[in-house]
Amino acid sequence: MANILIIDDEKEVGTFLKYLLEERGHNVTVGYSGADFDMLCEGRAFRLAMLDVKLPDTNGLHLLQKLHEKMPACKVVIMTGYSTVKTAVEAIRLGASDYIEKPFAEIEEIEKMIDHLLKNEVTTAENNILELAQMSGIIFGKEENLKRLLTLSFKIASKNINVLIQGETGTGKELLAHFIHLASNRSEQPYIRINCGALSESMLESELFGHEKGAFTGAVKERRGVFEIASKGTLFLDEIGEASPATQVKLLRVLETGDFMRVGGEEIRKTNTRIISATNVELRKAVKRGCFREDLLYRLDVVNLHIPSLRERKRDIMTIAQHMMEKNKESFTFQQQAIEILENYNWPGNVRELSNMIKRATSLMDVNETVITSAHLPKLLRDYDAENNIAYFSQSEELKGNNSQKQMETTPNFDEFMELWLEEIMTIWKQDTIVPLEEVLERVKNLEKMIGSAYIEKTLQHTIGNRKEAAQRLQITDRRLRYLLKEKGKQ
């Protein structure tokens, strides 16, 4: 039996909950205002409190804070209408255990939630969060900001509400979306990701809503869209800010009514898809510029989650780095100076940039080396000025191409080289760097050489090593091919 406090200005709500919980053997006390709350809490202790958001003389958030001061161990459930869901989510940020929406729909869910809270299964919840984080690829260590975000995400995952994830490029917005899906009641249903910035308007609409046979050139048969495929699951809309105005209108209709039509179709179809969207741009600014619909933003942004950047998670950097090496079955350790360099750097590309840097460093190591030293790290990191947020480059053999050449020779695959090269260039571009133009152009020349070499090797694979046939396919002379192979040390 537990002492439970209920504060709600609707007497029928208090009466209903008192009857429901006393039937389960609990001792229930009911109040109807902030004044009642102060009186009832005087000299008494409760294991659980259910607080309404809106009260005649105060609000649930204020009572939540007062309750934490008086009874830190007391679990709190916020009761809210749909229009105040954002306030309820804010209550969870402030320490509430959960929230329920009024009018109550599933009585069994309320009973299940209260039983769970009274059992004080904190360790179980923490283990679940850790397990789901590992399943979705999220790595966290000592920093509390990401832990708090995952705890909040875990609590709202079971709610049938849309979520907007914001954060810089490379922070892991898609990973968090997958985490929410795995933690939700829809985890056994489809989870589908659509990148709104990677498809044309017509292709995006076809992917989302499907199309009928003959709807456009190339539509040789009817095709279901993701709103049908993931009807009871989760749809992750990445780069939602890139959706065209026409697509935004159709998305708004789906979110408001659950109705949609295939491209070229006339039949109205229904969907119960949960939408998780993500963006690395400020959508409210896009609304002011007229690039994004305000009513659509309102529908998408029921819960707003912001992923901290890697520079806000400095103590997690080495945890992430070690995890990445374990994932690749590598057993390298880090020199202390290298650790300091990694933790000092600003990481504009966030976790994705760190991942590429680890790949680059390990690709530059000799066979007998086991320790990653500062010499294995890019000069961009070694010369980074944390105080002024500037990366300095000086004339050196490394920047004249020797390092890039070594990377070309040791990088096992062209895709990886391209990813590393682009990451390095974009890092220079995004920061207040002081880089001589000739050094940047030298990197472009190295890229040109690498592309040429890789393309020749690919062609030679197709011709089973026949150089004459390879030269014909490449539309260059045999002499030119021999020259290029000699330049790359292949002859």
C-alpha positions in Angstrom: 0.0 0.0 0.0 1.2 3.5 -0.9 0.3 7.0 0.1 -0.8 8.8 -3.1 -1.6 12.5 -3.5 -4.0 13.7 -6.3 -4.3 17.4 -7.1 -6.9 18.3 -9.8 -9.5 21.1 -9.9 -11.9 18.7 -11.7 -13.6 16.9 -8.9 -14.8 14.1 -11.1 -11.2 13.3 -12.0 -10.1 13.2 -8.4 -13.1 11.0 -7.5 -12.4 8.6 -10.3 -8.7 8.2 -9.5 -9.4 7.9 -5.8 -11.8 5.0 -6.5 -9.5 3.4 -9.0 -6.4 3.4 -6.8 -8.1 2.6 -3.5 -9.5 -0.5 -5.2 -5.9 -1.5 -5.7 -5.2 -1.1 -2.0 -3.6 2.3 -1.9 -4.3 5.2 0.5 -5.4 8.2 -1.6 -5.6 11.9 -0.6 -7.3 14.3 -3.0 -6.9 18.1 -3.3 -8.3 20.6 -5.8 -5.8 23.6 -5.7 -2.4 24.8 -4.9 -3.6 25.8 -1.4 -4.9 22.3 -0.8 -1.5 21.0 -1.9 0.3 23.1 0.7 -2.1 22.0 3.5 -2.0 18.3 2.6 1.8 18.1 2.3 2.3 19.6 5.7 3.8 16.9 7.9 2.9 14.1 5.5 4.8 11.9 3.1 3.7 10.5 -0.3 5.3 8.0 -2.5 3.4 9.2 -5.6 1.7 12.4 -6.6 -0.6 13.0 -9.6 -0.7 16.7 -10.4 -2.8 18.6 -13.0 -1.0 21.1 -15.1 -3.6 23.8 -14.9 -5.0 24.8 -11.5 -7.0 27.9 -10.4 -4.3 29.3 -8.2 -1.0 27.7 -9.6 0.3 25.2 -12.1 1.6 21.7 -12.0 5.2 22.7 -12.7 5.3 24.9 -9.7 3.9 22.2 -7.5 6.4 19.7 -9.0 9.3 21.9 -7.9 7.9 22.3 -4.4 7.3 18.6 -4.1 10.9 17.8 -5.1 12.1 20.1 -2.3 9.9 18.6 0.3 9.9 15.0 -0.8 12.7 14.2 -3.2 11.8 10.5 -3.3 8.2 11.1 -4.3 7.4 10.1 -7.9 5.3 12.6 -9.9 2.9 12.1 -12.7 1.6 15.2 -14.6 -2.0 15.2 -15.9 -2.5 17.2 -19.0 -4.8 17.9 -22.0 -3.5 17.5 -25.5 -3.0 21.3 -25.8 -0.6 21.3 -22.9 1.6 18.3 -23.9 4.6 20.6 -24.4 4.2 21.7 -20.7 4.0 18.0 -19.7 7.2 17.3 -21.5 8.8 20.2 -19.8 7.7 18.7 -16.5 9.6 15.5 -17.4 12.7 17.6 -18.1 12.3 19.0 -14.6 12.1 15.6 -13.0 8.5 14.3 -13.4 8.4 10.5 -13.8 5.7 10.5 -16.5 2.5 12.2 -17.8 -0.9 11.1 -18.9 -3.4 12.9 -21.2 -7.0 13.8 -20.3 -9.6 12.6 -20.9 -8.2 9.2 -19.9 -8.5 6.6 -22.6 -6.8 3.4 -21.4 -7.4 2.7 -17.7 -5.1 -0.3 -17.9 -2.2 1.8 -19.0 -2.7 4.1 -16.0 -2.7 1.1 -13.7 0.4 -0.3 -15.3 2.2 3.0 -15.2 1.4 3.5 -11.4 2.5 -0.1 -10.6 5.7 0.4 -12.4 6.5 3.7 -10.6 5.7 2.3 -7.2 7.9 -0.7 -7.7 10.8 1.9 -8.1 12.3 0.1 -11.1 14.9 2.8 -11.7 17.7 0.3 -12.3 15.6 -1.6 -14.8 14.8 1.6 -16.8 18.5 2.6 -16.8 19.4 -0.9 -18.1 16.7 -0.6 -20.8 18.1 2.8 -21.9 21.6 1.4 -22.1 20.5 -1.6 -24.1 18.4 0.4 -26.5 21.2 3.0 -27.0 23.6 0.1 -27.9 21.1 -1.3 -30.3 20.6 2.0 -32.1 24.3 2.9 -32.2 24.3 5.7 -29.6 27.5 5.9 -27.6 27.6 7.8 -24.3 30.0 8.0 -21.4 30.4 10.4 -18.5 28.5 13.5 -19.8 25.1 13.9 -18.2 23.5 16.0 -21.1 23.2 13.1 -23.4 22.1 10.8 -20.6 19.3 13.2 -19.7 18.3 13.4 -23.4 18.0 9.6 -23.6 16.0 9.4 -20.4 13.6 12.0 -21.7 13.4 10.3 -25.1 12.8 6.9 -23.4 9.9 8.4 -21.4 8.1 10.0 -24.3 8.8 7.1 -26.7 5.6 5.3 -25.6 3.4 8.3 -26.2 1.7 8.7 -29.6 3.1 12.1 -30.3 5.4 13.5 -33.0 9.0 14.4 -32.2 11.3 17.0 -33.8 15.0 16.3 -33.4 17.4 19.2 -33.8 21.2 19.2 -33.8 24.3 19.9 -35.8 25.4 17.7 -38.7 27.0 14.5 -37.5 25.5 14.5 -34.0 23.4 11.3 -34.6 19.8 12.5 -35.1 18.9 9.4 -37.0 20.3 7.2 -34.2 18.1 9.0 -31.7 15.1 8.5 -33.9 15.8 4.8 -34.1 16.3 4.7 -30.3 12.8 6.3 -29.8 11.3 3.7 -32.2 12.9 0.8 -30.3 11.7 2.2 -27.0 8.1 2.7 -28.3 5.1 0.4 -28.4 5.7 0.3 -32.2 9.1 -1.4 -32.0 7.8 -4.5 -33.7 6.4 -2.4 -36.6 8.4 -1.0 -39.5 10.8 1.9 -39.0 11.5 3.7 -42.3 13.9 6.6 -43.0 13.3 9.1 -45.8 15.8 11.9 -46.6 13.7 14.9 -47.8 16.8 16.7 -49.1 18.0 13.8 -51.2 15.0 13.4 -53.5 13.2 15.6 -56.0 9.7 16.9 -55.2 8.0 14.3 -57.4 10.2 11.4 -56.1 9.7 12.4 -52.5 5.9 12.5 -52.9 6.0 9.1 -54.6 8.1 7.7 -51.8 5.8 9.1 -49.1 2.4 8.5 -50.6 3.0 5.9 -53.3 1.6 6.1 -56.8 -0.9 4.5 -59.1 0.1 2.8 -62.4 0.5 5.4 -65.1 0.6 8.3 -62.7 3.8 9.6 -64.5 6.4 8.4 -67.0 8.0 5.3 -65.6 5.1 4.3 -63.3 4.6 0.9 -64.9 2.9 -0.5 -61.8 1.2 0.8 -58.6 3.5 1.3 -55.6 2.8 1.7 -51.9 4.4 4.6 -50.2 6.0 4.6 -46.7 2.8 6.0 -45.1 1.2 2.7 -46.1 4.2 0.5 -45.4 4.8 2.0 -41.9 1.1 2.6 -41.2 1.5 1.3 -37.6 5.2 2.0 -37.3 7.5 5.0 -37.3 8.5 7.2 -40.2 11.7 9.2 -39.8 11.8 12.3 -42.0 15.4 13.5 -42.2 16.2 17.1 -43.4 12.5 18.0 -43.2 13.3 21.6 -43.8 14.2 20.6 -47.4 10.6 19.5 -48.3 9.0 21.6 -51.0 5.9 23.8 -50.3 3.6 21.3 -52.2 4.9 18.4 -50.1 4.6 20.3 -46.9 0.9 20.8 -47.7 0.3 17.1 -48.2 2.3 16.3 -45.0 0.2 18.7 -43.1 -3.0 16.9 -44.2 -1.7 13.5 -43.2 -0.7 14.8 -39.7 -4.0 16.5 -39.2 -6.4 13.8 -40.5 -4.3 10.7 -41.1 -5.7 10.8 -44.7 -3.6 10.7 -47.9 -3.9 9.7 -51.6 -1.4 8.1 -53.8 0.1 10.2 -56.6 -2.3 9.9 -59.5 -4.9 8.2 -57.3 -8.4 9.2 -56.1 -8.9 6.8 -53.2 -8.5 8.3 -49.7 -6.3 6.0 -47.6 -5.6 6.0 -43.8 -2.4 5.8 -41.9 -1.4 5.7 -38.2 2.3 6.4 -38.7 4.2 8.1 -36.0 6.4 10.9 -37.4 9.9 11.7 -36.1 11.5 14.5 -38.1 15.0 16.0 -37.9 16.7 19.1 -39.1 20.1 20.8 -38.7 18.5 24.2 -39.5 16.4 26.5 -37.4 12.9 25.9 -38.7 11.4 28.9 -36.9 13.7 31.1 -38.9 12.7 29.2 -42.0 9.0 30.0 -41.1 9.9 33.7 -40.9 11.5 33.6 -44.3 8.4 32.0 -45.7 10.3 28.7 -46.5 8.4 26.5 -44.1 4.8 26.3 -43.1 4.1 27.4 -39.5 1.1 25.1 -39.1 3.3 22.1 -40.2 6.0 23.0 -37.7 3.3 23.1 -35.0 2.3 19.6 -35.9 5.8 18.2 -36.1 7.2 20.0 -33.0 5.1 18.5 -30.3 8.2 17.4 -28.5 11.5 19.0 -29.4 14.7 17.2 -28.6 18.1 18.8 -29.1 21.2 16.6 -29.4 24.3 18.2 -27.8 27.3 18.7 -30.1 30.5 16.7 -29.5 32.2 19.8 -28.1 29.5 19.8 -25.4 30.4 16.2 -24.6 34.2 16.5 -24.3 34.4 13.7 -21.7 32.7 11.3 -24.1 35.2 11.7 -26.9 37.6 8.9 -25.8 34.7 6.6 -25.0 33.4 7.1 -28.5 36.8 6.7 -30.1 37.5 3.4 -28.2 34.1 2.1 -29.1 34.7 2.8 -32.8 38.0 0.8 -32.7 36.4 -2.1 -30.9 33.6 -2.1 -33.5 36.3 -2.4 -36.2 38.1 -5.1 -34.1 41.1 -2.9 -33.7 43.1 -2.9 -30.4 45.1 0.4 -30.7 45.6 2.6 -27.6 46.1 6.4 -27.6 49.1 8.4 -26.5 48.3 10.9 -23.8 49.2 13.8 -26.1 46.9 12.5 -28.7 44.1 12.3 -26.2 44.6 15.9 -25.2 44.6 17.0 -28.9 41.3 15.1 -29.5 39.7 16.6 -26.4 40.9 20.1 -27.3 39.5 20.2 -30.8 36.2 21.8 -31.6 34.7 19.0 -33.8 32.5 21.0 -36.2 31.6 17.7 -37.9 30.8 16.1 -34.5 30.7 12.3 -34.1 30.8 11.7 -37.8 34.0 13.7 -38.1 35.6 11.9 -35.1 34.7 8.5 -36.8 36.4 9.6 -40.0 39.4 10.8 -38.1 39.8 7.5 -36.3 39.7 5.7 -39.7 42.3 8.1 -41.1 44.6 7.7 -38.1 44.5 3.9 -38.2 45.0 3.8 -41.9 48.3 5.7 -41.5 49.7 3.4 -38.9 52.4 0.8 -39.8 51.8 -2.9 -39.3 53.8 -3.1 -36.1 52.4 0.1 -34.5 49.9 -0.3 -31.6 49.7 3.3 -30.2 48.0 6.2 -32.0 50.2 9.2 -31.4 49.8 12.9 -32.3 51.8 12.2 -35.5 48.9 10.1 -36.7 46.4 12.9 -36.3 45.7 15.6 -39.0 47.7 18.8 -38.7 44.3 20.5 -38.5 43.8 19.0 -35.1 47.4 19.4 -33.9 47.5 23.1 -34.7 44.0 23.9 -33.5 43.8 27.1 -31.4 40.9 26.3 -28.9 41.0 29.8 -27.4 40.3 31.5 -30.8 38.5 28.6 -32.5 40.9 28.7 -35.4 42.9 26.0 -37.1 46.3 27.2 -38.4 48.2 25.6 -41.3 51.8 26.1 -42.0 54.0 25.1 -45.0 55.1 21.6 -44.4 55.8 18.4 -46.2 52.6 17.0 -44.9 50.5 19.7 -46.5 52.6 19.6 -49.7 51.1 16.2 -50.4 53.3 13.6 -48.8 50.7 12.8 -46.1 47.9 12.6 -48.6 50.0 10.4 -50.9 50.8 8.1 -47.9 47.0 8.0 -47.2 46.3 7.1 -50.8 48.7 4.2 -50.6 47.5 2.8 -47.3 43.7 3.5 -47.5 42.2 0.2 -48.6 39.1 1.6 -50.3 38.2 4.5 -52.5 34.9 5.2 -50.7 36.7 5.6 -47.4 39.4 7.9 -49.0 36.6 10.1 -50.5 34.8 10.3 -47.2 38.0 11.3 -45.3 39.0 13.8 -48.0 35.6 15.5 -48.0 35.5 15.6 -44.2 38.9 17.4 -44.1 37.9 19.9 -46.8 34.5 20.7 -45.1 36.2 21.1 -41.8 38.5 23.8 -43.3 35.5 25.4 -45.0 33.3 25.6 -41.9 35.9 27.1 -39.5 37.7 30.4 -39.4 40.8 28.8 -40.9 43.9 30.5 -42.1 44.9 28.3 -45.0 47.0 29.4 -48.0 45.1 28.9 -51.3 47.9 26.9 -52.8 47.7 24.3 -50.0 44.0 23.8 -50.6 44.5 23.4 -54.3 47.3 20.9 -53.6 44.7 18.8 -51.8 42.5 19.0 -54.8 45.3 17.8 -57.0 45.9 14.9 -54.7 42.2 14.1 -55.0 42.4 14.2 -58.8 45.3 11.7 -58.7 43.5 9.4 -56.4 40.3 9.4 -58.6 42.4 8.7 -61.7 44.3 5.9 -60.0 41.1 4.3 -58.6 39.2 4.6 -61.9 42.1 3.0 -63.8 42.3 0.1 -61.4 38.5 -0.4 -61.6 38.8 -0.6 -65.4 41.7 -3.0 -65.3 39.5 -5.3 -63.1 36.9 -5.2 -65.8 39.5 -6.1 -68.5 41.1 -8.7 -66.3 44.4 -6.8 -66.4 44.4 -6.1 -70.2 45.9 -2.7 -70.4 45.3 -2.2 -74.1 41.6 -2.8 -73.7 41.5 -0.7 -70.6 43.1 2.2 -72.5 40.5 1.9 -75.2 37.6 1.9 -72.7 39.0 4.9 -71.0 39.6 6.6 -74.4 43.2 7.4 -73.6 46.4 6.2 -75.3 48.4 3.1 -74.2 51.3 5.5 -73.5 49.0 7.7 -71.3 47.9 4.7 -69.4 51.5 3.5 -68.8 52.4 6.9 -67.6 49.6 7.1 -65.1 50.4 3.6 -63.8 54.1 4.5 -63.5 53.2 7.7 -61.6 51.1 5.6 -59.2 53.9 3.1 -58.8 51.8 0.4 -60.5 54.5 -0.3 -63.1 
